[in-house]
Amino acid sequence: MKKSTLLPYSICIFIFLFMSTITLAQTKKINGIVQDVKNNPLAGATVSVRNAKRNTISDAAGKFEMIVPDGKVVLTVSFVGYETQTQTVGVNETSVSVTLNESSGNQLSDVVVIGYGTQKKKDLTGSVSSIKSDHLTLGGTTSTLGQAIQGRAAGVQVQQSDFSPGGSIAITVRGGNSINSTNEPLYVVDGFITDNGKYINPNDIDDIQILKDASATAIYGARGGNGVVLITTKKGKAGKMQIDGDASNGYQYLTYKPSLLNGTQYASIQNAIAVEDGKPPVFPQSFPITNTNWWNETTQQASVLNRTVSLSGNDKNSKVYISGNYFKQNGVLKSTDLERYSARIGAEKKFSDRVNVGANFYGASYISHTQRYVGDITAPLYSVLTAPPSIPIYNADGSYYKYLGKDNALAILLEPTNQSSNKLINGNMFIDYDILKNLTYHFGAGSEFSQTTFGQYIPKTLVSGQANGGIAQEQINNSFRWLAENYLTYKFTKGDHAVTALVGTSNQKDVFEGLGAGSRGYSTDVYLFYNLNAGSVPTISGTPTPTSSKTEQKLTSYYGRLNYSYKEKILATFTFRHDGSSRFAPNYKYGNFPSGAVAWRLSDENFMKGVKLFSNLKVRVSYGITGNDRIGSNYYPYLATFSNYGTSLGQGPELSGGIEPVSLSNSNLKWESNAQGDIGIDMGFLNGKINATIDLYRKKTSDLLLSVPIGQWWGFTSQVQNAGSIENKGIELSVNVNNVTAKDFSWSTSFNIAYNKQKVLSLANNVKIISTNTANPSGVVSGREFTRLEPGKELGVIYGFVYDGVIKTGEKYDAQPNSKP
């Protein structure tokens, strides 16, 4: 090739290499980390360069790397639920740290757990209260879920029905719906329905959703009538494996100390009363008067100790959380305490873009010593407050002093052994499989085993124990549950329309077993209740024979839900559940529970764009029917039940064993039905800095499962029937304010208030009772009169019989025309 031809090519190559060198020289590599105000890494944050088409995403540790133009550049960092942040990178800088603040209006973007799925908070059509983990332990140490949520959700009432350490907590949502059945909500922990949800360690909880209206609870059908508490446990924080610890100590004491008489004052008053009655002095001068302060002797300053250690980690495809907890509480009454050990493991693994697997395991063991008082602390303190202060605690030989043949207050408190222990273990697993692009299959299964043991021993140091040579008894109750869930979720979006459909099945089986035994007549008190065969006479609860029982129940369900959204401002939810329970007769074994709800996001409408007052405004309306199959200890109330019975067939004391009926059958027994309507308004102000919710509701429970009095002449006092109705109506208001959200300081305020009015509308109206009237065998209650019985027939003692408009109770009646009782 000629030189004249090579020259232009050489110049072009030179220019190209030169420009490439210039280009390389005008870029640089930077790295950084994205985290929140609590220094937790944010995985998946978007990092872009202003005025340049360069961007990247932070990894699981919140770190990122990218090539940027040389010199000073401005980075824009964004992450869902957080305020977008700009960060300037200087000429000589190659490393940067970006801290994102939570968006004051991010509550609408929060994803909340609903029955069998999740949903953005802004898309909810039902009434749902959300409680985050960082709010559960505000104000001090809490040992149970009930204590943690007390006062944090409008319309949710928490009462401690047993005030001993670790005593039971009663939780009701929007008032009680039943009389003979439970009013407790349904607890669902990580998708597993459990009866022990309210005793979970609050430190293990990530968030709580309380479903209150029928639109939210109807997906649980027969068990959603009292509300549903959905609990999601922690699964590990993003980033490297880390260890967290929580330690607290506290003290408790009785705030009220009564003014009591001393021994001299008490003796003087008792003697004066005796003189007025013409009796000799109760405490003669020869009686040695003491000044015993029984209040100080029987109460103490109580202590609370709580220790939690957790290990957590989270990478791109895996999550793991392991925790252990130790809790110990002493009561303000001596000889009362609780000690609990618990552990939890939660893990998730994403095996591919289509398969996600998770598992949860929980175990707990606790033991408590109680005084078996229920309702309030008055019962055990009554003996303390009424104990004569003029008598001593001990005799000269160290034994307990007895007054008028009765045990003194301290002996009653310290000497009996009332010990309750519980062992609980449950586990569940799930698989999510994306069959198609918008179709997901979910399978979940789990089981739970619980054993509760109560042992009691009354020693010979007490009056009753001495009379019986010591009394011991032990009761063991076991419960086992398995649960399997299958459901399909399909999501479809086209233009302004979005539909999410869910269909599924559920199968559950519960088995309950009980065993009790006891004896009296011991040679020593050292055995307590651990050696019942050491007693010479078998006895338990006044009977000479041990007791045992076993019951089973099954529940099969089919359910579906349809969510519709138009431009994310017109929302609708329709739910249906079909439940079948073994607790009811074949003709009423199944129940249907539908619900519907619509919502309108007014703040997204064009005519609201000019209104600066609201950053969010949504109106909700819902109506639905739920049920209640938790009837109590009788798991088959529609069947006639029998019990053992002993009777003497001769002149001797020997008893011959047999059985006798103890309850009447009722083949017409069916579900309690709870119909509820709700109108709600969700509001946001100042770009979501202030959020408020108002709900107005009315619910009516029909076909109450009641023990209705019936004619005593059939040998029974009552029969379980569907009778009566209860109404609850009220209003709820909750307000949340994000006052300050900064890196080193945050301040928020929450306020809620609720009013609920409960009214019993009817009890046992027009209930059929058993009658021997051949002319009118139905024996229907009409007003306040029963149909007269067949003349000429003596029926013995009749209870509650109405004759000529007058109720005659417990009187013998010969049913002759116009005869009198």
Steps between C-alpha positions, in 0.01 A plus 500: 500500500628842418620730776244760395228243565632387845520849640127568539447159666784561741357835599154347566648223718702752696197722561293200613763383750548853624131555557470165679782600730324829572171318566663257743674782673162682552335219705559353844380208709312567824353272764260560785239367738129579542344468847214628712516731800564198727804400289320197357609431138235542231520235228355586159532879524535673161808724453513723191715788375327828431510605132662169401354167398680306772336304782547196718332315790638440851569140599381307807751688716383836364826548304540613139770579241474701177698697242421873503636802312813654641462805716208591725182297442158484667351160588127440543413212736146367534337209680135403545358644823788748544554860397716540188845636592758690291869470586785701351828317427800733500778512239738291705242278670459132411292380794163617626248409771131578446240501779131491404222624724169323511239683300250672726232376264634150451226339710284477190772300324541260793418142414273350765412137558138404441341157508689274256698777337631857515376834377615862491349699781357756256306219326326369812122497495453356850570629850851393602721626786877464454758488779873496421763318702666817632170596668445172683750555781453874548440585862682204654533125505205297375469125543207430267344624180196627690711733715691619192193608299304643791386849408666494156200413280159667501217266588729232646446445873760317709421382852702281731246251631754333730732740684756243604841510326452380145124501552264464206417799283155558352493685166179612334455684170202735475321352798393149593282312255401197704385391845589132538766495226841663503545865397870459425620593150664248270881500512701427185880491536692484171195348335443237772179518705585454868325528835823622664567810290444749779784349707769552234820685595450863382871526409447240223222695327560703184149641465137438598189553293164496681210431264183652643214529252325218312666586169840429652405201718250312278786315326527306830127425503379304800780623724522865392201635689710628791766662282833366380852580625764433233855478638810502280822404674846630416693336217838673510635845423667586173875477492758293681414267785455698820424436866252709698439494873227639721524503878269664750420490869198646670316515827132489587315582817147556626424870476229485766579412859192488726495643848452206735433475872780382723454210736403708804240702308350187345477320836332799664237525226423128509468504879267802487276322248490193724399711803214659300379152407518383860785260433837455670800685352649343189848599611523481881785672684680168525514478118844611368421778249739540207518763225531300178492691173369230269525732198875540540545130576323375186600757234834592349665720242492293183770481235486448123799375300507469121791386278492453123782413259445474124710412198385622158622531146371567151659473159361505149332157522486408869363627831559354844403602854582313821407624847495385859317659791501462877230667708446489876245686708426490873156604619412764757343219701755263647515152351396619152740502203551413135811375318505449122750385240424539129682471167408575139649422159371658180656458156421559134690389191442602141620207290417666166292777353198270527548309829510642852503280813470597865466340843433612857554316827412611851542336837421620852499360850379682807411423856304715743387494859163664553232551758235409240320831522292618206344837418701710744730474795221543757444131576842410645535839666167462677652261753788744543279805559267317739770314695502600871813713561486402867623144438856389421621326184686213665483298816798469729603173327503668157169355377232726361266654753134406450213714620157351571605186316587688180827551313654844516540716190872437443464123531220500241730692265830316547416141583288367209674408175314623191731443207414536133740410220463517126703366209427627152657421165376585153642514152378578153645519151389640167584486131418774250525393136444732205318275255461773241596863480201618706389171661648387834430183696544496877517193720533530876485240775571500871432337832495597865527305823422643841507334842372668813552341841344626819602350832373583846597380845345606831745401778423383849615835637158636397171410664347326199827324423535375855144368501562302180864408552605725208310541171663477156364514148640542151329586172670463159346639181648441156392663175622429150416683177594456139408743225545493121432791263496508117416804293558655157549872441454656156584863420381667180550857384375660182499873452335669798358173634671264746359176637637262763314172550561240770345155550605243756421219742581441864491188716550492876479237771522547876542226760461563874585256778469538875608288796449568868573311819546566869530349843508584870642349815877552473762408754713801402462830317822471299340324200268790413296380197784303339423167671123450502525129581651596836155616611289237674165613352454588131295815444477792258261791525295309756469178297692178569580423136744652249366686199597494134357637177568533128325710237566576137370761262553568130450803279497499120477826308487643148556869446548763234567872468485747211672839513428756229666836443424772245785752465587412864222730615185289470554184708279201569541174694266199500560200724326167549577208733325165537578328832410154622542409868466170682348688795161521334237251382510381137212724393677812636862395467584757231477878506549771237669830580500773232622860514542799273673838522559801278735795544552828315831686512366854466846651527590353157209665324561808284246709689711449817833606348448858606414407858825535695351389830506125424799301381283189526125456523322166466144396583420133578172310531477128586249237605541131569409196704738299715447223755609335822536125558702520823227385734713416804588168659211307343635419156187317380206690652254367244543144638361355821790433736539248781713473810593234752263442789524281809203377703430249774292200395480345845532577868879525501718803424640352181418694184422350163638692205293616207430798280237771498405776254634842589383712205226503240559479127406782262523406134398853398804669652685730255759775484489830677467764227666842521387764247704820499486827306781757502550852361853637518701806396880501464662844495851635453621856559824691437629253243429206725656646812165464676275198435156442649235228471136510606276190502132473577368145536203289604500124541231259608553145621203270439429138591703524820614164634339508844424253777126559515299389809258217423248295695663331799260208464727357230792483742698790352512865589610636161569423135739668253287680242520784248321775687528875533709776343754765601574837340827695509532842343758768540750745357881493486756775444875457464760771423870453421743792470862483380633802686872462423688242293878551498816292506559522872156597628142407424177603667153368424166526673210254495152553635187286487161498662201271454143478621302176493144442619393144556135398530335163548209513258333172595552182701321171429201651324256243358732212584347154482510304824421136567134448588279198582187671367357266237278773362788741454830305518711791383457682829603834349541787740224749426545828679540402864291182505574137426237273349318306774594138543279197456233489777497220751872439492723563800836634383681541829709812561484750214740792471402821326148378416249777426142429611229760456768764435682438830846344504519215749850382572590175673143404596315174448215524250223252419382607155125472563276762338495819708701338777743706703864416574 
